[in-house]
Amino acid sequence: MTMTKVAAAAPVAPWMGGKKALHQAIIARIERIDHSTYVEPFAGMGGVFLRRKWRPRLEVMNDLNGEIVNLFRILQRHYPQFLEILRFQVASRKEFERLRKTDPATLTDLERAARFLYLQRLAFGGQVSGVFGVAKDRSRFRLSALEPLLDAAHSRLEAVVFENLDWADVVRRYDGPGTLFYLDPPYYGGESDYGKGLFDRNQFEAIRAALDDAAGAFILSINDTPKTRELFGAFHLSEVELKYTVAKDGATVANELLVSNRQVEATLL
């Protein structure tokens, strides 16, 4: 295994299921599994990907959401130009609504990336269909605060390969003895949380079947339910209790499972 030490970065915007509370436990397990290729079929905003401090020979970020992939590609290859566009953004409800109604297909790739980042930073809870979020103690979109995050992400994304494919295509293309997959699909029961028609409940069985046949290693995070235990019970399961604060009423306690085909020390939690 050939690994390079790199500076970790943080996600540049909130995202539902962003693994803020769980990334340390996941990354600790990732670092205990030998691999030369690291692949995330459900990358989201990179809540685990960007925070890793060791880079193997090949890293692959995939998401079916083309706006996410475009943002990361722009951050990697056109960072100075991206900053120039962001300098003219102001945080306002009216601008938020204007951009939310704008068809991204009518924009350049740089404009699309700026629009997506703006909406994700200002949407309540980082929810895909979000409404304008209000913070009573700070502005939610300040380039002076955002630029260090973008700069760190730009550096961390060096040489990363981006895909915009269905998760099954990514697993099939990149599977091999030296591959480690980290999979973070939608929660069981929350299949439409990231957009209607992008994922359905039948795909959980397809994921299980693909992982049964995988030549490489994998770690999967999923909510802890009787059905997910039934689906993935043949693998190694670790239970984690988390607190989520997306709801306006405050924190919600939830249990999550870390599933793997490799035995990793439970003390890493």
C-alpha positions as CSV (number, residue, x, y, z in Angstrom):
1,M,0.0,0.0,0.0
2,T,1.4,3.4,-1.0
3,M,-0.1,6.3,0.9
4,T,0.7,10.0,0.9
5,K,0.0,12.3,3.9
6,V,-2.1,15.2,2.9
7,A,-3.9,18.1,4.8
8,A,-7.5,17.3,5.5
9,A,-10.2,19.7,4.5
10,A,-13.8,20.3,5.6
11,P,-16.9,20.3,3.5
12,V,-17.5,23.7,1.9
13,A,-21.3,23.6,2.6
14,P,-23.8,21.7,4.7
15,W,-25.4,18.6,3.3
16,M,-28.0,16.2,4.6
17,G,-26.3,13.1,6.0
18,G,-22.9,15.0,5.9
19,K,-21.4,12.7,8.6
20,K,-20.3,15.6,10.8
21,A,-20.9,13.4,13.9
22,L,-19.6,10.2,12.4
23,H,-16.7,10.9,10.2
24,Q,-14.0,10.2,12.8
25,A,-15.2,6.7,13.4
26,I,-15.5,6.0,9.7
27,I,-12.0,7.5,8.9
28,A,-10.4,5.5,11.7
29,R,-11.7,2.3,10.0
30,I,-10.7,3.5,6.6
31,E,-7.1,4.0,7.8
32,R,-7.0,0.4,9.2
33,I,-7.8,-1.2,5.8
34,D,-5.0,-1.6,3.2
35,H,-6.0,-0.1,-0.1
36,S,-4.5,1.5,-3.2
37,T,-7.7,2.9,-4.6
38,Y,-10.4,4.7,-2.6
39,V,-13.9,5.2,-4.1
40,E,-17.0,7.0,-2.8
41,P,-20.1,6.1,-4.9
42,F,-22.3,8.5,-2.9
43,A,-19.9,11.3,-2.2
44,G,-22.3,14.1,-1.4
45,M,-20.4,17.2,-0.2
46,G,-17.4,15.1,0.8
47,G,-18.0,14.9,4.6
48,V,-15.7,11.8,4.8
49,F,-13.7,12.2,1.6
50,L,-12.2,15.6,2.3
51,R,-11.5,14.9,6.0
52,R,-9.2,11.9,5.3
53,K,-5.5,12.6,5.8
54,W,-4.0,9.8,3.8
55,R,-4.2,9.6,0.0
56,P,-3.7,6.3,-1.9
57,R,-2.6,6.1,-5.5
58,L,-6.1,6.7,-6.9
59,E,-9.1,8.5,-5.4
60,V,-12.5,8.6,-7.0
61,M,-15.5,10.8,-6.0
62,N,-18.9,10.0,-7.6
63,D,-22.3,11.4,-7.2
64,L,-25.4,11.1,-9.3
65,N,-26.1,14.8,-8.6
66,G,-24.3,16.6,-11.4
67,E,-24.3,19.9,-9.4
68,I,-22.1,18.4,-6.8
69,V,-19.7,16.9,-9.3
70,N,-19.5,20.2,-11.2
71,L,-18.7,22.1,-8.0
72,F,-15.8,19.8,-7.1
73,R,-14.5,19.8,-10.7
74,I,-14.5,23.7,-10.7
75,L,-12.8,23.8,-7.3
76,Q,-10.1,21.5,-8.6
77,R,-9.4,23.1,-11.9
78,H,-10.7,26.6,-12.0
79,Y,-10.3,27.8,-8.4
80,P,-9.1,31.4,-9.0
81,Q,-11.9,32.1,-11.5
82,F,-14.4,30.6,-9.1
83,L,-13.3,33.0,-6.3
84,E,-13.8,36.0,-8.6
85,I,-17.4,35.0,-9.2
86,L,-18.1,34.5,-5.5
87,R,-16.8,38.0,-4.6
88,F,-19.9,39.5,-6.1
89,Q,-22.4,37.4,-4.2
90,V,-24.5,38.9,-1.4
91,A,-26.5,37.0,1.2
92,S,-30.2,37.9,0.7
93,R,-33.5,36.1,0.7
94,K,-34.4,37.7,-2.7
95,E,-31.2,36.5,-4.3
96,F,-31.6,33.1,-2.8
97,E,-35.1,32.8,-4.3
98,R,-33.9,34.1,-7.7
99,L,-31.1,31.6,-7.9
100,R,-33.2,28.7,-6.6
101,K,-35.6,29.3,-9.5
102,T,-32.8,29.6,-12.1
103,D,-32.3,26.6,-14.4
104,P,-28.7,25.6,-13.9
105,A,-28.6,24.4,-17.5
106,T,-28.8,28.0,-18.6
107,L,-25.5,28.8,-16.8
108,T,-21.8,28.3,-17.5
109,D,-20.1,25.7,-15.3
110,L,-18.5,28.4,-13.2
111,E,-21.9,30.1,-12.7
112,R,-23.5,26.7,-11.9
113,A,-20.9,26.0,-9.2
114,A,-21.4,29.4,-7.6
115,R,-25.1,29.0,-7.7
116,F,-25.0,25.6,-6.1
117,L,-22.6,26.6,-3.4
118,Y,-24.6,29.7,-2.6
119,L,-27.8,27.8,-2.2
120,Q,-26.3,25.0,-0.1
121,R,-24.6,27.6,2.2
122,L,-27.8,29.5,2.7
123,A,-30.5,26.7,2.7
124,F,-31.7,25.7,6.1
125,G,-30.0,22.4,7.1
126,G,-28.3,22.1,3.8
127,Q,-31.5,20.4,2.4
128,V,-31.7,19.9,-1.3
129,S,-35.1,21.7,-1.7
130,G,-34.2,24.1,1.1
131,V,-35.6,27.3,2.3
132,F,-33.6,30.4,3.2
133,G,-31.9,29.9,6.5
134,V,-31.5,32.5,9.1
135,A,-28.6,32.7,11.6
136,K,-29.1,35.3,14.4
137,D,-25.4,35.8,15.2
138,R,-23.6,35.8,11.8
139,S,-23.9,36.1,8.1
140,R,-24.3,32.7,6.5
141,F,-22.4,33.7,3.3
142,R,-19.1,35.6,3.9
143,L,-16.3,35.1,1.4
144,S,-13.7,36.0,4.1
145,A,-14.9,33.0,6.1
146,L,-15.5,30.7,3.1
147,E,-12.3,31.3,1.3
148,P,-10.1,29.2,3.7
149,L,-12.5,26.3,3.3
150,L,-12.4,26.5,-0.4
151,D,-8.6,26.8,-0.5
152,A,-8.2,23.7,1.7
153,A,-10.7,21.7,-0.5
154,H,-9.0,22.9,-3.7
155,S,-5.7,21.5,-2.4
156,R,-7.2,18.2,-1.1
157,L,-8.9,17.5,-4.5
158,E,-5.6,17.4,-6.4
159,A,-5.6,14.4,-8.8
160,V,-9.0,13.2,-7.7
161,V,-11.1,11.5,-10.4
162,F,-14.7,12.7,-10.6
163,E,-17.5,10.5,-11.9
164,N,-21.2,11.3,-12.4
165,L,-22.6,7.8,-12.6
166,D,-25.1,5.5,-10.9
167,W,-23.5,3.9,-7.8
168,A,-23.6,0.4,-9.4
169,D,-21.6,1.5,-12.4
170,V,-18.9,3.0,-10.2
171,V,-18.7,-0.2,-8.1
172,R,-18.5,-2.3,-11.2
173,R,-15.8,-0.1,-12.9
174,Y,-13.5,0.3,-9.9
175,D,-13.8,-2.9,-7.9
176,G,-10.6,-4.9,-7.4
177,P,-8.5,-6.5,-4.7
178,G,-6.8,-3.1,-3.8
179,T,-10.0,-1.0,-3.8
180,L,-11.8,0.3,-0.7
181,F,-15.3,1.7,-1.1
182,Y,-17.0,3.9,1.4
183,L,-20.8,3.9,0.6
184,D,-23.2,6.4,2.2
185,P,-26.6,5.8,0.5
186,P,-29.8,7.5,1.6
187,Y,-31.3,6.2,4.8
188,Y,-33.6,3.3,4.7
189,G,-37.0,5.0,4.7
190,G,-35.6,8.3,3.3
191,E,-35.0,7.3,-0.2
192,S,-36.3,10.5,-1.7
193,D,-34.5,12.9,0.7
194,Y,-31.9,13.8,-2.0
195,G,-34.3,14.2,-4.9
196,K,-37.3,12.4,-6.3
197,G,-36.4,9.4,-8.5
198,L,-32.7,9.3,-7.7
199,F,-32.9,6.3,-5.4
200,D,-35.5,3.7,-4.5
201,R,-35.9,1.1,-1.8
202,N,-35.2,-1.8,-4.1
203,Q,-31.6,-0.5,-4.5
204,F,-30.7,-1.5,-0.9
205,E,-30.9,-5.2,-2.0
206,A,-28.9,-4.4,-5.1
207,I,-26.2,-2.8,-2.9
208,R,-26.1,-5.9,-0.7
209,A,-25.7,-8.1,-3.8
210,A,-22.9,-5.9,-5.2
211,L,-21.1,-6.0,-1.9
212,D,-21.5,-9.8,-1.6
213,D,-19.6,-10.1,-4.9
214,A,-17.0,-7.3,-4.3
215,A,-13.4,-8.2,-4.7
216,G,-12.4,-5.1,-2.7
217,A,-13.1,-4.0,0.8
218,F,-16.0,-1.7,1.8
219,I,-17.4,0.3,4.6
220,L,-21.1,1.3,4.5
221,S,-23.0,3.6,6.8
222,I,-26.7,3.2,7.1
223,N,-29.5,3.9,9.7
224,D,-30.0,1.1,12.2
225,T,-33.4,-0.6,11.5
226,P,-34.6,-4.2,11.6
227,K,-34.6,-4.2,7.8
228,T,-31.0,-2.9,7.4
229,R,-29.8,-5.5,9.9
230,E,-31.6,-8.2,7.9
231,L,-30.1,-6.9,4.7
232,F,-26.5,-6.5,5.9
233,G,-26.4,-8.9,8.8
234,A,-23.9,-11.3,7.0
235,F,-21.2,-8.6,7.3
236,H,-19.5,-7.1,10.3
237,L,-21.8,-4.6,12.0
238,S,-20.9,-1.8,14.5
239,E,-23.5,0.3,16.2
240,V,-23.1,4.0,16.7
241,E,-25.5,6.4,18.5
242,L,-25.7,9.9,17.0
243,K,-27.4,13.2,17.6
244,Y,-28.8,15.1,14.6
245,T,-29.9,18.8,14.7
246,V,-31.5,19.3,11.3
247,A,-35.0,19.5,12.8
248,K,-36.0,22.9,14.2
249,D,-37.1,21.3,17.5
250,G,-33.5,20.5,18.5
251,A,-31.4,17.4,18.6
252,T,-32.7,14.0,17.6
253,V,-31.0,10.8,18.7
254,A,-30.5,8.1,16.1
255,N,-28.7,4.9,15.8
256,E,-26.5,4.1,12.8
257,L,-24.7,1.0,11.6
258,L,-21.2,0.8,10.1
259,V,-21.1,-2.3,7.9
260,S,-17.9,-3.8,6.5
261,N,-16.5,-7.0,5.0
262,R,-13.4,-6.5,7.0
263,Q,-13.1,-6.9,10.8
264,V,-11.9,-3.6,12.3
265,E,-11.3,-3.0,16.0
266,A,-14.5,-1.8,17.7
267,T,-12.4,0.3,20.1
268,L,-11.9,2.8,17.2
269,L,-15.2,4.4,18.2
